[in-house]
Amino acid sequence: MLKSLLRINFLLLISFFSSVAQDADNGEKDLFDMSLEELMEVEIFSASKKSESSFDAPLSSTVITSEEIQSYGATTIEEALRLVPGLVVREESNGNFDVHVRGNESLPPGNFTFYTENSLTLVMIDGRRVYNYINGGTFWEALPIGLADVDRIEVVRGPSSPLYGPNAVSGVINIITKQAMANDKSSVAANVQGGSKGTFVGSFNALKRLKNDKFSIGLSGNFETRDRDHDEYYNWITGDYTSKYELINYSIGNQFDDSYGWFSEVEMAKERLGVNAFINYDISEEVSLDLKTGYQNSLSQSAFFENFYTVLGDRTSESYYIDLTTKIKGVNLQASTERGIQDIARGSAFISKFDYNKTDLNVDYSFEFENFSLQPAFSYQQATYSDLDYVESSNTVGLMNAEQKLSNLGVSLKADYRLFDNKLRLVAAGRLDKYNVPDDVYFTYQFISTYKFNDKHLIRAVASRSNRSSFFIDSYANYYVDGDIDVAYNGNKELSLPTINMVEFGYRGKLSDIILVDIELFRTVFENAIDFQPTEFYNTANGPVLEFNYFNGDLVSTQNGITSTISIAASKKLQMRVFGTIQKTELMDYDKKVSSINPMTLALPTYTRVDQENERTPGFYGGMTFNYKPIDKLSVYSSIYYMGKQVYRHERASTNETLGTADVDPVTTMTLKVSYEFTKGIKAFVNARNLLAGEKDQFGFTDRIGALYLAGINVNL
């Protein structure tokens, strides 16, 4: 059904693209046409909620443009993030990636699969939150946009809740679309490629400026189908990769069979479809309106929810959104809503399917003075999830068995003061958020100072604090399973919210006409980690009952690190960038589970409190990029991305340390894309990904990722 929708969708788009192409100007600016000064001046908005050059940005941040993403040959938005310093990007199965800003993942170690999800980074599209509130994180495959929609991706490293609210804890990834940057020109962009492992990826974007120069309309679409590298799964019992029929539930001991519904499409890695429409109306110089709407349907096989058979599992999502942005005489207003259906563990014996509705409202205004600005802001966020319809229709239990709501009301104030001929800049931001769960108010802050000696050297210092929000599962879980031992999974509405405090120092400098350097030293302290463990085991008249509960542990994670980036514009034909992060994360008061429950004696698990290094985040990770243009029409882009050794400890380790602990060897992936522009704005290319990976598991207990070979066409008119 999904593949049929793909074909119909793109047949409908062809006629629109054709009409726009007739009015389109020449395509995107080539990276080789940009000097080092121009690269320094690439605009960024997300670092301060004000457009400024990336060189002057007060926070550790990176901008990757659509030109670089296209040259790199990324097949997904997530893969493009391997171009960003300070990001850990692991591939779980073909085209499904796990993305973390600086680390602090899988805390506390030794827990269930859903603890691997990055719940500390806020992902947005044009400022619209696309965060998943069921259990935290981002369903990347459920983003409605494709690569052809992207104008640039802005990444801010470090706590940013004072500007963007909860969940901007380790950082922010803001995907800026071409429709958000609509100007007085029409444009057409397309990217289609296909190749090995059943991979076929395409995205199209067309924007048309109407003759009165006040209206822009646009339409875009994207599709993706991929197969896995193999049809086997990691087996918790044998420690080998086996067929699904050999899998055994390590918790209760039953062997897999098709009646359970898990793994119904063994070879499938990902299928997705998205379509979007846009209208922009510039009423006057002081008033504008931007309306976006879209639909997506997706299915992926990746690491997210626990199924006790293996780490991989299926999740599905179908949704639509409406996003309205207006500017009225300095007042910025953004209102958005998203509705849909998600099944976070397709095929499970329990109901894991939810109807959901998310609503966001953000309003801000900037009072501008000669060298001082004051920006108050107001926001309201609400999410509602319900599994009632599916529980009632199937006569079985769900994870919540209810309709529940999470909301928060936030007010913030940011002051930006410049002194000494704009050399010294002081920024202070504070935000108060009132949550319904927990029923409490949280304060977050940012204090920033930058000093710009001249146009070539800038230093900065940052102290900041941010917190995560509550999620539906850890707040409202109400799941009871009858058996020889009844099991109850209970949420907790009184949890303290996980929080990160950070201190950071940074330097940006143009060392010569061809060399740009960016260095950031950071220290973060992560507190209020949420654990999920069996806490009660007792007898009743109907038999024994085991209770799992969410609670705040005493764990404190302290990370110290340094990220460095060197960009070199060696000549008009060669550009290079080298970046890397060295970090160490130490855990204090970590309650390490060393034994599981004993059903014979009703004994709970045992723990040993230890201080140890968290080796889940690689001690070193980074990359190199080389962009070479030997002749005018031919370009060669090669990159290397490296992650050092990692250790992933799953909950299975409490019953068998060897089978439940993955020592992930260092991973080196190489990409190579060769493009030839055979006519203005149209390039044919060959594209190779994961050339040096050697069919290695990059995540822990997931697929062994091998090389991917593709060929395709890029269009920019």
TORRO-711684 format. One record per residue (C-alpha): x, y, z; residue in one letter. Coordinates in steps of 0.5 Angstrom, whole numbers, padded with zeros to 4 digits, always signed. Layout:
XYZA...
end
This chain:
+0000+0000+0000M+0006+0005+0002L+0009+0004-0004K+0003+0005-0009S+0002+0012-0005L+0009+0013-0007L+0008+0012-0014R+0002+0016-0014I+0005+0022-0010N+0010+0023-0015F+0006+0023-0021L+0002+0029-0018L+0008+0033-0017L+0011+0032-0024I+0007+0037-0027S+0008+0042-0021F+0015+0042-0022F+0015+0043-0029S+0011+0049-0029S+0016+0052-0024V+0022+0050-0027A+0020+0055-0033Q+0021+0061-0028D+0027+0058-0024A+0033+0062-0024D+0040+0058-0024N+0041+0053-0018G+0045+0053-0011E+0051+0057-0010K+0057+0052-0011D+0061+0051-0005L+0068+0053-0009F+0065+0060-0011D+0065+0061-0003M+0071+0064+0000S+0073+0063+0007L+0070+0070+0009E+0063+0068+0006E+0064+0061+0010L+0065+0065+0016M+0059+0069+0015E+0054+0064+0014V+0048+0066+0017E+0045+0062+0024I+0039+0064+0028F+0038+0058+0033S+0044+0060+0037A+0041+0067+0040S+0034+0067+0036K+0037+0072+0032K+0040+0072+0025S+0047+0073+0025E+0054+0071+0022S+0056+0064+0025S+0063+0067+0027F+0059+0071+0032D+0055+0066+0035A+0055+0066+0042P+0054+0059+0043L+0058+0053+0040S+0054+0052+0034S+0055+0049+0027T+0051+0050+0020V+0051+0045+0015I+0048+0048+0008T+0044+0045+0003S+0050+0045-0002E+0055+0041+0003E+0049+0036+0004I+0048+0035-0003Q+0056+0035-0005S+0057+0030+0001Y+0052+0025-0002G+0048+0024+0005A+0042+0020+0004T+0038+0022+0010T+0038+0028+0014I+0041+0024+0020E+0047+0022+0016E+0048+0029+0014A+0049+0030+0021L+0056+0026+0021R+0058+0033+0018L+0057+0036+0025V+0063+0037+0030P+0061+0034+0037G+0055+0029+0034L+0055+0021+0035V+0052+0018+0030V+0051+0011+0029R+0047+0007+0024E+0043+0001+0027E+0040-0001+0020S+0040+0001+0013N+0038+0008+0014G+0036+0008+0021N+0041+0013+0025F+0042+0014+0033D+0044+0021+0034V+0047+0024+0040H+0050+0031+0042V+0056+0030+0046R+0054+0024+0049G+0051+0022+0056N+0047+0017+0053E+0044+0010+0056S+0044+0013+0063L+0043+0009+0067P+0047+0004+0064P+0044-0003+0064G+0037-0002+0063N+0032-0003+0057F+0033-0002+0050T+0029+0005+0050F+0034+0008+0055Y+0038+0008+0048T+0034+0014+0045E+0036+0021+0045N+0031+0024+0050S+0036+0030+0051L+0036+0034+0044T+0031+0038+0041L+0030+0037+0034V+0026+0042+0030M+0023+0044+0023I+0023+0051+0022D+0023+0052+0030G+0017+0047+0030R+0018+0042+0035R+0018+0035+0032V+0020+0031+0039Y+0017+0025+0041N+0013+0025+0048Y+0011+0018+0048I+0018+0016+0051N+0023+0022+0049G+0027+0023+0043G+0026+0024+0035T+0023+0019+0030F+0027+0021+0025W+0024+0017+0019E+0017+0020+0021A+0020+0027+0019L+0015+0030+0014P+0021+0033+0010I+0026+0030+0005G+0033+0033+0003L+0031+0037-0002A+0027+0041+0003D+0033+0043+0007V+0036+0050+0006D+0041+0049+0012R+0041+0045+0019I+0043+0049+0025E+0046+0045+0031V+0047+0048+0038V+0051+0044+0042R+0050+0045+0050G+0044+0047+0054P+0039+0051+0051S+0032+0051+0054S+0032+0058+0056P+0031+0060+0049L+0027+0053+0046Y+0024+0050+0053G+0024+0043+0055P+0028+0038+0052N+0034+0043+0049A+0038+0039+0054V+0044+0037+0051S+0043+0042+0045G+0038+0044+0039V+0038+0041+0032I+0034+0046+0028N+0032+0044+0020I+0031+0050+0016I+0027+0049+0010T+0028+0053+0003K+0020+0055+0004Q+0022+0058+0011A+0028+0062+0007M+0023+0064+0001A+0025+0070-0003N+0024+0073-0009D+0026+0067-0014K+0023+0061-0016S+0026+0055-0015S+0026+0047-0016V+0031+0042-0013A+0031+0034-0013A+0035+0029-0011N+0034+0022-0013V+0038+0016-0012Q+0038+0008-0012G+0042+0002-0011G+0044-0004-0007S+0040-0006-0001K+0034-0005-0004G+0035+0003-0003T+0031+0008-0007F+0031+0015-0004V+0028+0021-0007G+0026+0028-0005S+0023+0034-0009F+0022+0041-0008N+0019+0047-0012A+0018+0054-0010L+0014+0059-0014K+0014+0066-0013R+0008+0069-0016L+0008+0075-0021K+0006+0080-0016N+0012+0079-0011D+0008+0078-0005K+0006+0071-0006F+0010+0064-0006S+0007+0057-0006I+0011+0051-0006G+0010+0043-0006L+0015+0038-0004S+0015+0030-0003G+0020+0025-0001N+0020+0018-0001F+0025+0012+0002E+0025+0005+0001T+0031+0000+0004R+0032-0007+0006D+0037-0009+0012R+0044-0012+0011D+0041-0019+0013H+0035-0022+0015D+0038-0025+0022E+0037-0022+0029Y+0042-0022+0035Y+0040-0027+0040N+0040-0026+0047W+0040-0033+0049I+0046-0036+0044T+0050-0029+0043G+0050-0030+0036D+0046-0027+0030Y+0040-0032+0028T+0033-0033+0024S+0027-0030+0028K+0025-0037+0029Y+0031-0038+0034E+0030-0032+0038L+0028-0033+0045I+0025-0028+0050N+0030-0028+0055Y+0025-0025+0061S+0020-0031+0061I+0024-0036+0056G+0018-0037+0051N+0021-0038+0044Q+0019-0034+0038F+0013-0036+0033D+0009-0032+0028D+0003-0032+0033S+0006-0026+0037Y+0007-0021+0031G+0014-0019+0032W+0018-0018+0026F+0013-0019+0020S+0018-0016+0015E+0024-0019+0017V+0028-0016+0011E+0025-0009+0011M+0029-0003+0014A+0025+0003+0013K+0019+0005+0008E+0017+0013+0009R+0013+0018+0005L+0012+0025+0006G+0008+0031+0002V+0008+0038+0004N+0005+0045+0001A+0007+0052+0003F+0004+0059+0002I+0008+0065+0004N+0005+0072+0004Y+0009+0078+0005D+0003+0083+0006I+0008+0089+0007S+0015+0090+0010E+0012+0089+0017E+0007+0084+0016V+0008+0077+0013S+0005+0070+0014L+0008+0063+0013D+0003+0057+0013L+0006+0050+0012K+0002+0043+0012T+0004+0036+0011G+0003+0029+0011Y+0008+0023+0013Q+0007+0015+0013N+0013+0011+0016S+0015+0005+0018L+0022+0003+0021S+0026-0003+0024Q+0031+0000+0029S+0032+0000+0036A+0027+0003+0041F+0022-0001+0045F+0024-0007+0049E+0021-0013+0046N+0026-0018+0050F+0027-0022+0044Y+0033-0018+0041T+0034-0010+0040V+0031-0009+0034L+0024-0008+0033G+0018-0005+0028D+0015+0002+0029R+0010+0006+0025T+0008+0013+0025S+0002+0017+0020E+0001+0024+0022S+0000+0031+0019Y+0001+0038+0021Y+0000+0045+0020I+0005+0050+0022D+0003+0058+0022L+0008+0063+0023T+0007+0071+0023T+0011+0077+0024K+0007+0083+0025I+0011+0089+0027K+0016+0086+0031G+0012+0081+0034V+0014+0074+0032N+0008+0068+0033L+0009+0061+0031Q+0003+0056+0032A+0003+0049+0030S-0001+0043+0031T+0001+0035+0029E-0004+0029+0030R-0003+0022+0028G-0002+0015+0030I+0004+0011+0033Q+0005+0004+0034D+0012+0004+0038I+0012-0004+0038A+0009-0006+0032R+0007-0014+0033G+0007-0014+0041S+0002-0018+0045A+0000-0011+0048F-0003-0005+0045I+0003+0000+0044S-0001+0004+0039K-0003+0011+0040F-0007+0017+0038D-0004+0023+0039Y-0004+0031+0038N+0001+0036+0040K+0000+0043+0040T+0005+0049+0041D+0005+0056+0041L+0010+0061+0041N+0010+0069+0042V+0016+0073+0042D+0018+0081+0041Y+0025+0084+0041S+0026+0091+0044F+0032+0094+0040E+0036+0100+0043F+0042+0102+0040E+0047+0097+0043N+0042+0093+0048F+0036+0089+0046S+0031+0085+0051L+0027+0080+0048Q+0021+0077+0052P+0017+0071+0050A+0011+0066+0052F+0010+0059+0050S+0005+0054+0051Y+0006+0046+0049Q+0001+0041+0050Q+0001+0034+0048A-0005+0028+0049T-0004+0021+0048Y-0009+0016+0048S-0009+0008+0047D-0017+0007+0049L-0019+0006+0042D-0014+0000+0041Y-0015-0003+0048V-0023-0003+0047E-0023-0006+0040S-0018-0011+0041S-0020-0013+0048N-0013-0013+0051T-0009-0009+0055V-0005-0003+0053G+0001+0001+0056L-0003+0007+0059M-0010+0004+0058N-0013+0012+0058A-0012+0018+0055E-0007+0023+0058Q-0004+0030+0057K+0002+0033+0058L+0003+0041+0058S+0008+0046+0060N+0007+0054+0060L+0013+0058+0059G+0016+0065+0060V+0023+0067+0058S+0027+0074+0058L+0033+0075+0054K+0038+0081+0055A+0043+0082+0050D+0048+0088+0051Y+0054+0090+0047R+0060+0095+0049L+0066+0097+0047F+0065+0098+0040D+0061+0092+0040N+0067+0088+0042K+0064+0085+0048L+0058+0082+0048R+0054+0080+0054L+0048+0075+0054V+0043+0073+0060A+0037+0069+0059A+0032+0066+0064G+0026+0062+0063R+0020+0059+0068L+0016+0053+0066D+0010+0051+0070K+0009+0043+0068Y+0002+0039+0070N+0007+0033+0071V+0010+0034+0075P+0006+0039+0078D+0012+0044+0079D+0016+0050+0076V+0023+0049+0073Y+0028+0055+0072F+0033+0055+0067T+0038+0060+0065Y+0044+0062+0060Q+0050+0067+0062F+0054+0068+0056I+0060+0073+0055S+0064+0074+0048T+0070+0078+0046Y+0071+0080+0039K+0078+0082+0039F+0078+0084+0031N+0075+0081+0025D+0079+0074+0026K+0079+0072+0033H+0073+0071+0038L+0073+0068+0045I+0067+0066+0049R+0064+0063+0056A+0058+0060+0057V+0054+0058+0064A+0048+0054+0063S+0042+0050+0065R+0037+0046+0062S+0032+0040+0064N+0028+0035+0060R+0020+0034+0060S+0016+0029+0063S+0014+0023+0058F+0008+0019+0057F+0011+0012+0059I+0015+0014+0065D+0009+0019+0068S+0003+0015+0066Y+0005+0007+0065A-0001+0003+0067N+0001-0004+0064Y-0001-0011+0068Y+0000-0017+0065V-0003-0024+0068D+0001-0030+0068G+0005-0035+0073D+0008-0029+0076I+0003-0022+0075D+0007-0016+0073V+0005-0009+0074A+0009-0003+0070Y+0007+0003+0074N+0009+0011+0072G+0011+0016+0077N+0008+0023+0076K+0012+0026+0081E+0019+0025+0078L+0024+0030+0078S+0026+0032+0071L+0033+0030+0069P+0038+0036+0068T+0044+0038+0065I+0049+0044+0068N+0054+0046+0063M+0060+0051+0063V+0064+0052+0057E+0069+0056+0054F+0071+0057+0046G+0075+0060+0041Y+0074+0062+0034R+0079+0064+0029G+0082+0066+0022K+0089+0064+0023L+0090+0066+0016S+0087+0067+0009D+0085+0059+0008I+0085+0057+0015I+0079+0057+0020L+0079+0054+0027V+0074+0053+0032D+0075+0050+0039I+0070+0049+0045E+0072+0046+0052L+0066+0044+0056F+0064+0041+0063R+0057+0038+0064T+0054+0035+0070V+0047+0031+0069F+0043+0030+0075E+0036+0027+0076N+0037+0021+0072A+0030+0017+0071I+0031+0009+0073D+0026+0003+0071F+0027-0003+0076Q+0023-0008+0079P+0022-0005+0086T+0016-0010+0089E+0015-0017+0089F+0010-0020+0094Y+0005-0025+0094N-0003-0024+0094T-0009-0029+0094A-0008-0030+0087N-0001-0031+0086G+0006-0027+0086P+0006-0020+0083V+0012-0016+0081L+0012-0009+0080E+0016-0005+0076F+0017+0003+0078N+0020+0009+0075Y+0024+0013+0080F+0030+0018+0080N+0036+0015+0082G+0042+0018+0085D+0047+0017+0079L+0051+0023+0077V+0054+0024+0070S+0060+0029+0069T+0063+0030+0062Q+0069+0033+0061N+0071+0034+0053G+0074+0039+0048I+0072+0039+0041T+0076+0042+0035S+0075+0044+0028T+0080+0046+0023I+0077+0049+0016S+0082+0050+0010I+0080+0053+0004A+0087+0050+0000A+0085+0053-0007S+0079+0054-0011K+0079+0047-0013K+0080+0044-0006L+0077+0045+0001Q+0078+0041+0007M+0075+0040+0014R+0078+0036+0020V+0074+0036+0027F+0074+0031+0033G+0072+0031+0040T+0076+0028+0046I+0071+0027+0052Q+0071+0023+0058K+0064+0021+0062T+0065+0019+0069E+0059+0016+0073L+0058+0017+0081M+0053+0013+0085D+0051+0009+0080Y+0047+0003+0082D+0050-0003+0078K+0045-0009+0077K+0049-0015+0078V+0043-0020+0079S+0036-0021+0076S+0030-0023+0080I+0029-0030+0083N+0022-0032+0082P+0023-0038+0087M+0024-0034+0093T+0021-0027+0090L+0028-0024+0091A+0029-0017+0088L+0035-0016+0084P+0041-0014+0087T+0046-0008+0086Y+0053-0005+0087T+0054+0002+0088R+0060+0004+0084V+0063+0010+0081D+0066+0008+0074Q+0067+0011+0067E+0061+0011+0062N+0064+0008+0056E+0058+0008+0052R+0060+0015+0049T+0066+0014+0045P+0073+0017+0048G+0074+0020+0041F+0070+0021+0035Y+0070+0026+0029G+0071+0026+0022G+0075+0029+0016M+0072+0032+0009T+0075+0033+0003F+0072+0037-0003N+0075+0037-0010Y+0074+0040-0016K+0079+0038-0021P+0075+0041-0027I+0069+0046-0028D+0064+0040-0028K+0067+0035-0024L+0067+0035-0017S+0069+0029-0012V+0067+0029-0005Y+0070+0024+0000S+0069+0024+0008S+0071+0019+0014I+0067+0019+0020Y+0070+0015+0026Y+0068+0013+0033M+0072+0010+0038G+0071+0004+0042K+0064+0004+0046Q+0061-0001+0051V+0053-0002+0051Y+0051-0005+0057R+0043-0008+0056H+0039-0010+0062E+0040-0017+0059R+0047-0016+0063A+0044-0017+0070S+0043-0025+0068T+0049-0026+0063N+0054-0020+0063E+0057-0023+0057T+0051-0024+0053L+0048-0017+0055G+0054-0013+0054T+0057-0011+0047A+0064-0009+0046D+0063-0005+0040V+0070-0004+0036D+0072+0002+0033P+0068+0004+0027V+0071+0008+0021T+0066+0009+0015T+0068+0013+0009M+0064+0016+0004T+0065+0018-0004L+0061+0022-0008K+0063+0023-0015V+0058+0028-0019S+0058+0031-0026Y+0054+0037-0028E+0052+0035-0036F+0048+0041-0036T+0047+0048-0032K+0043+0046-0025G+0043+0038-0027I+0048+0033-0024K+0049+0026-0025A+0053+0022-0019F+0055+0016-0016V+0055+0015-0009N+0058+0010-0004A+0057+0010+0003R+0060+0006+0009N+0066+0004+0005L+0071+0002+0011L+0065+0000+0016A+0067-0008+0014G+0060-0010+0016E+0060-0008+0023K+0055-0007+0029D+0056+0001+0030Q+0050+0001+0036F+0051-0006+0040G+0046-0012+0038F+0044-0009+0032T+0045-0010+0024D+0052-0011+0022R+0052-0005+0017I+0056-0006+0010G+0057-0002+0004A+0052+0002+0000L+0053+0003-0007Y+0048+0008-0011L+0047+0012-0017A+0043+0018-0018G+0041+0025-0021I+0041+0032-0017N+0037+0038-0020V+0038+0045-0018N+0034+0050-0022L
end
